[in-house]
Amino acid sequence: MQWTASLMFVLAFIMCVASGIGWLLRHPAFAIQGITVHGNVAHSNTVTLRANVLPQLTGNFFTLNLMQARQAFEQIPWIRSALVRREFPNRLSVTLDEFQPAAQWGGEGDGKFLSPEGTIFEVNADDVDSDALPILKGPESQAQTVLEMYKFLKPRLDKMDMSLNKLELSQRGSWFAQLESGATMELGHGTQQEIGD
């Protein structure tokens, strides 16, 4: 009899604790009330970030899926990466890193740009000083290769007083370069070493 009473007491205690935890998890004091933004956010203002991300966040301080929150931030134009942390009792702290354009990708005014790491990203073309950027084209899967070839050719052409303005890799693997003067050069097929020789 004493064993049964102890078991009932333990079960009642567990149910009370579970009920208390459930109440705590649903309490409005733990609903996400604000987001603190840190990091490189030259093109993304805090108001826009909150407006785009807050509706996508589900749960409260305890139940929010941080991976989904990170993905919500990274879907915003200009955002390259996001690190999301909880701040007790009802805030998020987000550290953002924006893309930096190294070149235009594709046609002028398309809004596609290439980061220094060779990642294609899409933003409003009016937000970028495109005149200072070279134009690179090619299959999207070869974006990093095109950027590396540009970095390889540019200093070599600069030594000959020829400024490289555009570089294109065709679907068949041929390289075409256009100089700032308007002259076009067909460089043929090959790697950096084959083209450079």
C-alpha positions in Angstrom: 0.0 0.0 0.0 2.8 2.4 0.9 4.5 1.6 -2.4 1.3 2.5 -4.4 1.0 5.7 -2.5 4.6 6.7 -3.3 4.1 5.9 -6.9 0.9 8.0 -7.0 2.7 10.8 -5.4 5.6 10.7 -7.9 3.2 10.6 -10.8 1.3 13.5 -9.4 4.5 15.4 -9.0 5.6 14.7 -12.5 2.3 15.8 -13.9 2.5 19.1 -11.9 6.0 19.7 -13.2 5.0 18.9 -16.8 2.0 21.2 -16.5 4.1 24.0 -15.0 6.6 23.6 -17.9 3.8 23.6 -20.4 2.4 26.8 -18.9 5.8 28.4 -18.8 6.5 27.5 -22.5 3.2 29.1 -23.6 3.4 32.2 -21.3 3.3 35.5 -23.4 6.3 36.8 -21.4 8.5 34.5 -23.5 7.1 35.4 -26.9 9.8 37.0 -29.1 9.5 40.7 -28.5 12.5 42.1 -30.3 15.6 41.4 -32.5 19.0 43.0 -32.0 21.0 43.2 -35.2 24.8 43.3 -35.3 27.4 43.0 -38.0 27.8 44.3 -41.6 24.4 45.6 -42.6 25.1 48.5 -45.0 22.3 47.6 -47.4 19.8 46.1 -45.0 18.1 48.3 -42.4 16.8 46.9 -39.1 13.1 47.8 -39.8 13.1 45.9 -43.1 14.8 42.9 -41.5 12.3 42.7 -38.7 9.4 43.2 -41.1 10.6 40.3 -43.4 11.7 37.9 -40.7 9.3 38.3 -37.7 6.2 36.9 -39.6 8.2 33.8 -40.4 9.3 33.1 -36.8 7.1 30.5 -35.0 7.4 29.7 -31.3 8.8 31.6 -28.3 12.1 31.9 -26.6 12.2 28.2 -25.7 10.6 26.6 -28.8 11.9 28.8 -31.6 13.8 26.8 -34.2 17.1 28.7 -34.6 17.9 27.0 -37.9 14.7 28.2 -39.4 15.3 31.7 -38.1 18.7 31.7 -39.6 17.3 30.6 -43.0 14.6 33.3 -42.8 17.4 36.0 -42.4 19.5 34.5 -45.2 16.6 34.7 -47.7 16.7 38.5 -47.6 18.7 40.1 -50.4 22.2 41.1 -49.5 22.4 38.7 -46.5 25.2 36.2 -47.0 25.1 34.6 -43.6 23.3 35.0 -40.2 24.1 33.8 -36.7 21.0 33.7 -34.5 21.1 33.4 -30.7 18.5 33.7 -28.0 18.7 36.5 -25.4 16.7 35.7 -22.2 13.8 36.3 -21.7 12.2 37.2 -25.1 14.8 38.6 -27.6 16.9 37.3 -30.5 20.4 38.5 -31.2 21.4 38.3 -34.9 24.9 38.8 -36.4 24.6 39.4 -40.1 27.2 39.4 -42.9 26.3 40.9 -46.2 27.5 40.0 -49.7 30.1 42.4 -51.2 29.9 42.6 -55.0 33.2 41.8 -56.8 31.6 41.8 -60.3 28.4 42.0 -62.2 27.2 38.6 -63.4 25.4 38.1 -66.7 23.9 41.1 -68.5 24.1 44.7 -67.2 21.2 45.7 -65.0 20.1 42.1 -64.4 20.7 42.5 -60.7 23.0 39.5 -60.4 26.4 39.9 -58.8 29.3 37.8 -57.9 30.9 37.9 -54.4 34.7 37.7 -54.0 34.2 34.0 -53.1 32.5 33.4 -56.4 28.9 33.1 -55.1 26.1 34.5 -57.3 23.6 36.7 -55.5 20.7 38.8 -56.6 19.8 42.3 -55.4 18.3 45.5 -56.8 20.8 46.7 -59.4 20.2 50.3 -58.3 21.7 49.5 -54.9 25.2 48.8 -56.4 27.7 51.1 -58.1 27.9 48.9 -61.1 30.2 51.2 -63.2 33.2 50.2 -61.0 32.6 46.5 -61.4 33.7 44.2 -64.3 31.0 42.1 -66.1 31.5 38.4 -66.0 29.4 35.8 -67.9 29.3 32.1 -68.2 27.5 29.0 -66.9 26.4 29.6 -63.3 28.1 26.4 -62.2 31.4 28.0 -63.4 31.0 31.3 -61.7 34.0 30.8 -59.4 36.2 29.7 -62.4 35.2 32.8 -64.3 36.1 35.0 -61.4 39.4 33.3 -60.9 40.3 33.7 -64.6 39.4 37.4 -64.3 41.7 37.8 -61.3 44.4 36.0 -63.3 44.1 38.0 -66.5 43.5 41.5 -65.1 47.0 42.2 -63.7 48.6 40.8 -66.8 46.6 43.0 -69.1 47.0 46.0 -66.8 50.8 45.7 -67.3 50.2 46.1 -71.1 48.0 49.2 -70.4 44.8 47.2 -71.4 42.0 47.4 -68.9 39.8 44.2 -68.8 36.1 45.2 -68.7 34.2 42.0 -69.5 35.1 38.3 -69.5 32.9 35.5 -70.7 33.1 31.7 -70.7 30.9 30.2 -73.4 28.9 27.0 -72.9 31.6 25.2 -75.1 34.5 26.4 -72.8 35.8 29.3 -74.9 37.0 32.5 -73.3 36.2 36.0 -74.6 37.5 39.2 -73.2 36.5 42.8 -73.9 38.7 45.7 -73.0 37.6 49.1 -71.8 38.6 50.4 -75.2 35.9 48.2 -76.7 38.3 45.8 -78.4 37.3 42.1 -78.1 39.8 39.2 -77.7 39.1 35.6 -78.3 41.3 33.7 -75.8 40.4 30.1 -76.8 39.9 27.1 -74.5 41.9 26.2 -71.5 43.0 26.8 -68.0 44.7 29.9 -66.5 48.1 28.5 -67.4 47.1 27.5 -70.9 45.5 31.0 -71.6 48.4 32.8 -69.9 51.1 31.1 -72.0 
